[in-house]
Amino acid sequence: MSEVIHVSVDADGIATLLFDRKDNNMNVMDMKFMNELEAAVQQVATDAAIKGAIITSGKPVFAAGADLNEMEASLDRNQDLPLAERVKQNASLSTLLRRLETCGKPVVCAVNGTAMGGGTELALACHYRVVADSKGILLGLPEVQVGLLPGGGGTQRVPRLIGVQASAPVLLEGQALSAEKALKMGLIHKVVPTAELLAEAKRWILEEGDPVQPWDKKGFKVPGGAGAMSPAVGQMMMVSNAMIQAKTFHNLPAPLAILSCMFEGPFLPMDKALAVEAKYFTQLNLDPVSRNMIRTLFINKGKADKLMHRPEGIAKTVYKKIGVVGAGLMGAGIAYHCAKLGVEVVLIDRDQAAADKGKDYSAKRLEKDIAKGRMKQDKADAILTRINATTEYAPLSDVEIVVEAVFEDRAVKADITKKLEAVLPKHAVIASNTSALPITELAEAGQRPENFIGMHFFSPVERMPLVEIIRGKKTSAETLARALDLVQVMKKTPIVVNDGPGFFTSRFIGAYVNESLTMVTEGVNPALIENAAKMAGIPVGPLTVSDEIGLDVAYHGGQQRKKDAGADFKATPTFLLVEKLVGELGRHGRKNGKGFFDYAADGSKKLWAGLGELYPLLPQQPTVDEVKARMLYSQLADAAKAMAEGVLLDPADGDVGSILGVGFPAYLGGPFAMMDTLGIAKVVAECDRLAAAYGEQFAPPQWLRDMARNGQTFYGSTRITPPAAVKA
């Protein structure tokens, strides 16, 4: 009995292959799909009564692409397979789709919903592609974004349809294409109203049905030529290769593998070209980059989005109205984002002018959307109506949660907590948006610490995908559940951590910045530091990120730590550097036009020459690899400590949070994926070397040493149980 591909044949001899999984709410493409599609293709090819076939979907999303969970799991199962067998396995979808397009019968793909990845490759293997004129339908091949290439013939069929040059953004960038754009490019044949989709598919089979693809016909030539035989294509290949390496610093193998497929394949007959694609796919499949990216950016992120840490047995909270206290950049961003999603927001600040300014942030953002044609005026007006900018706390009497987003001052936050508890329902949650202040201490300002939690948003709120949720020592399970429910309403990805200095993301990026600034004080060339960060795959250099956040922010934080520690305070090189730049020289960063860089009126910047006078350069500079090691291993050591201390609940939180929150290189998969890839014993050895050379900040915790000795890992069959789970 069919569970995935349901075949029916009408009186005209047209077979419909309905892709509609009964075991999943999404049409994922796994081995069960492959087996049933193979049987259906065989039926179409051998049944003389069948004149042609239509492939369509029974779900709103045509196809969700390959099952990456299954792909990731298969890497462990297949690690001992001979290479030739692996290549054959990796080519199985490509082989099946080739059988489909050479079955001798005309096949139409009637796309009724979004078809990304394997769904688009299935469509490309059909002889005619018709798409419903339904808003939001997307087609595309995004595999490059998880370190892979389209392995079902995508790298070969796209260039043969639209030319090698036009294929570049589709394949190398993984662009998601609207039906209109795909039609204009030549990837599909027609867009019709949804009600006419199947009728158009049937019409084409009966009136025009051609069972031979263009590339299988004699005399076919790739549009625009192929490879070096076409001067334009040859030049494009050389330029693209240089641009890829300049952008990725050889850290991402997928773009180069795709470019190789685009160069080699179009010279060859299709079957040979598909073999080339399978070879490069297998190379990527065996590379740890793809595994790390799939695990973190798809599997672990997917678990986080499904609220893997949400306590069971607690009813879902439906948010129609929330409160936000603090109408500055962060609070205004939270209000804007929630209002766009249909949630009413009471936006409070100390005076009406400040509250209005916070609401005006939304108005200006919406004006830009209207000017660019992305939004109608009436919709913008409705969004603004949902934001009630006020100084009064009384309108919060019926809300389930309030996000407090004032500046980092314990006294101010404590005063707000008291004001909130005076008006909120007894069960309502107070969520403090803070990047470092201890949640357990902040909760003590109120009478209901069990209702208090941390929600660390990232700026700008409307663009940054992560929210770090921090449990205080008395935070209840109900409070955690409600906070997670709000993150889900906001369509963001949550990680959950326990309270501790800097939580996870702040201390993690702090380790990177602190080590980098320490190198400045040692006389390492600031340009070398910035460039080494880029070469490591970190999107923003440490001096740039310090200026963007504001050196004055670091200065005030350091002064607070000095005050808190009293006689026990020990000034670090970074503390002294920031104290000198801010306290003595008034260099606050980009906000006042001078920090590690000098900023011109046009936004351009250059390294401040005076830095070299304060910290003379070493006559012998370290290697790029040594600078990269200090940056990355300072973070690995800190992540291991965060896990050992019970701050992190699961390595998935650390890996997802590091990439989505603070820009850790995606190709490494996060600190824990990186440690698994390198081998825990090698990580410990390198940390010991760096600790001996540069300081105890690199010293790994005993727990990590025990892992190395016992052959344990953070993922896979030898996965260790995190200390936080043991304590719980």
DAUR-V191131 format. One record per helix or strand. SS is the DSSP state (H for helix, E for strand). FROM is the first residue (numbers start at 1). TO is the last residue. If there is no record, write none. Layout:
ss:SS from:FROM to:TO
ss:SS from:FROM to:TO
//
This chain:
ss:E from:5 to:9
ss:E from:14 to:19
ss:E from:28 to:29
ss:H from:31 to:46
ss:E from:52 to:57
ss:E from:63 to:63
ss:E from:65 to:66
ss:H from:68 to:77
ss:H from:83 to:90
ss:H from:92 to:101
ss:E from:106 to:111
ss:E from:115 to:116
ss:H from:118 to:124
ss:E from:128 to:132
ss:E from:138 to:140
ss:H from:143 to:146
ss:H from:154 to:162
ss:H from:164 to:172
ss:E from:176 to:178
ss:H from:179 to:185
ss:E from:190 to:192
ss:H from:194 to:207
ss:H from:214 to:216
ss:H from:227 to:229
ss:H from:231 to:248
ss:H from:253 to:267
ss:H from:270 to:286
ss:H from:288 to:305
ss:E from:321 to:325
ss:H from:329 to:340
ss:E from:344 to:348
ss:H from:352 to:371
ss:H from:377 to:385
ss:E from:387 to:390
ss:H from:394 to:396
ss:E from:401 to:404
ss:H from:410 to:423
ss:E from:429 to:432
ss:H from:439 to:443
ss:H from:449 to:451
ss:E from:452 to:457
ss:E from:466 to:471
ss:H from:477 to:489
ss:E from:493 to:498
ss:H from:505 to:522
ss:H from:526 to:535
ss:H from:542 to:549
ss:H from:551 to:568
ss:H from:573 to:584
ss:E from:589 to:589
ss:H from:590 to:592
ss:E from:594 to:594
ss:E from:597 to:599
ss:E from:605 to:607
ss:H from:610 to:614
ss:H from:624 to:644
ss:E from:648 to:648
ss:H from:651 to:662
ss:H from:666 to:668
ss:H from:671 to:678
ss:H from:680 to:694
ss:H from:696 to:698
ss:H from:702 to:710
ss:E from:713 to:713
ss:E from:719 to:719
ss:H from:723 to:727
//
